[in-house]
Structure formats: structure tokens, C-alpha cells
Amino acid sequence: MTGKTLLDLYMADCPSARRCASSGEYAGPCPLCGGKPGKSDRFHVWPGEGKGGRYWCRAASCVLHKQGDAIEYLKQVKGMSYREACAELGLAVTRPPIKSISPAQGGIRKQKPAQDWDPRGWDAPSEQWRRQASRLLDRCIHQLNHRDNAHIRQWLADSRGLDEESVRSAYLGYCPRELRLDRSKWGLPAEVDEKGRPKHLWIPEGIVIPCYRGGVLHRLRVRRFVKRGQGKKYIFIQGGSAIPYLLKTNAEHTVIIESELDAILVNQVAGDLVNTVALGSVSMRPDPEMHQDLLQQQSILVALDTGDKSLAGAKAAWLWWAERYEQALRCPIVEGKDPADAAKRGLDLKLWIQAALAGGAQRMAR
């Protein structure tokens, strides 16, 4: 193994790159397009993001404008094949065996090859969007902590089971009123309504939930307080990335659920046992970084919501995971429709996860 990282590869090609003191990222000339004259810092590397780092060129016309990892860097910059890139980095091309967690089985079980499926990568939002989103989030965090909004903090505690530390560490905020903002300031293209009038960027009232990866803000989603039939409960703020929400604790097991707020709750009570992924929707799939992480896990507990779904639809959602991850285990919520609902009904979420990891979860039907 060479042990090379993306930063090693980039610094060998562009030794003039410099580290940004505040953020820890590196900036310098692009190894392919070079950047515009006088703009020698168009290429960015985030060494701590993902496994071995991530890159992005700010020049929209460059083939490196989409975020990638060390493998993609070698493919694009050096013209290597996937296998050649893996060999250069000392990475295995095939999936390694995964330990079984079932006490009854014991020993080692071989990993079943995944069915044909190519994980989709997600670009980070533009720097302009991230700057505006961070400013909005800061204001919403301040609003959540304001004395006038104590009832919202109480709702997070009573209805979602979240303590103050979890709310603070997840950077949750609250938008107390609907906002309509200038799209151009967020770097979004102009749009018009059916009457030809300019559209604004809509920010509804509600709990603001950010999603970070490697310290980079990828999206904002708002959990609204609406009754059934009065509109969508969750609103995705346009311009963000749909990358799955990940709370990584370096555990050897991962639980897959739907809601970010549920993910925060599970992390609160069992972060020492599991990493937590919130898909946002049963139709969402792991991105390439998450996919590689999941392949290394001893078990993947699939605990998608059970409320308002047909039996056939729920089975189809579970089977998708079973067909691609041999270590996937069905771990349905035994009380209520989701972890927060189950906790309100008296379920000890940590014991529920411990039971699943001890072999209580049923293997998915195949």
C-alpha cells in the first residue's frame, strides 16, 4: 500500500498550493485547467472530508468542477482506469469479508456481491449558496435560543426527545416567519411565475435542519408545523445538495432511518453503538462515500418508518438494502411509526438497538 491521500497527489502536482489557516482546506491552481489568469486558487482540497479527502475546481467549465475523491482525481488528471487508481492508492477493488454479528452463526461470512447499482455522488452547493445559507442558519439558531421561542425548544424536547446538547451540536435553528429572499444573492438562476413575475427563494416557518459533510454545509431542510393536508411537512431549500444525512461516530454498526430529527435522537441515546443515517425518504440511496463506509460495517440496521406505508412498499424498501448489503438486518420500530414516536410510547431506544445487534433483528427476506 502506498498510503497516498488526495492531498499528497495534489501537492505533488501543484506544490504552490497553500493551506487556508481558518478552514483547514487547501487552495491552489487546478491541475487541469489552471484557473483564470490571476486566479491561482481555483482548486480546493478538503483533506478531512470522506476517506482521503475531496476536491473541487471553482471553474464551471473544468471537468474537475464536480466534487471527487482521490480515485476520481487519478482518473481525471492522470487518465487512469478505476483499477489502476485503486492500485496506485493501495485500495482493494473488491469488497472485503464482513464479520457476522449473529452469536448463533459465529465466524466469518462472505460478502454477497451487490446487484448492478452505481451510487450517485452529490456536488457541494456553490460557495455563494453556502455563505448565504450559513448566515441564515446563524440567525435561525439565535431565534431558537430566544426567550420568545421557548415553546419550540420545549417541542423538540417533548415531541422529539432531544436534549439541549443534541439540539446545540446538530446546529438546529428556528425560522419564526416565512421569508421570501432574492434568488440572485444565493447564486440561484432567475425564475418567473405563471404571470411572469420574478420568483423568490421561499423559506417557510419551522425548525431549520442543516446537513454537513466534512465541515461543508450541503443543505438546509425545514420541518414545518402543518396539519395533514395543509402542505408538505418538510421543505428542502433550493440550491442545496440532497446528500443523505450522516452522524458518524466511528462505530462498527449503522442504523438507517428517514428523519434527520430521528437520527439526532438515535445518536443521542446510542451514538456509542451505531452511526446514524437519515435518508429523508425511503427512495433515497447512499452516496459513494457512504456506500464505501457501509461495506465496512459489521451490520446495517434498516429501521425505516412504518407509518402510512403499504406492506408491499415497506417490503420493497427493505429488500433494496438486502440485495446490496449482506450485513443488512431488518430492524422495524416495535412501537409507533418512527424512533421519536416509539420513545414517547415508552420504548427504550438503546435497548432496542442493543437487541438488534445481539441478533434480535430478523434477516431480510430475499
PyMOL commands that set and color helices and strands:
alter all, ss='L'
color gray80, all
select helices_A, chain A and resi 6-13+70-77+82-89+127-144+147-158+164-169+183-186+260-270+288-295+311-322+339-344+349-360
alter helices_A, ss='H'
color red, helices_A
select strands_A, chain A and resi 18-19+26-28+43-46+54-57+98-99+108-109+173-175+179-181+201-203+206-213+216-223+234-236+245-247+253-257+275-278+299-302+328-330+362-363
alter strands_A, ss='S'
color yellow, strands_A
deselect
rebuild
show_as cartoon
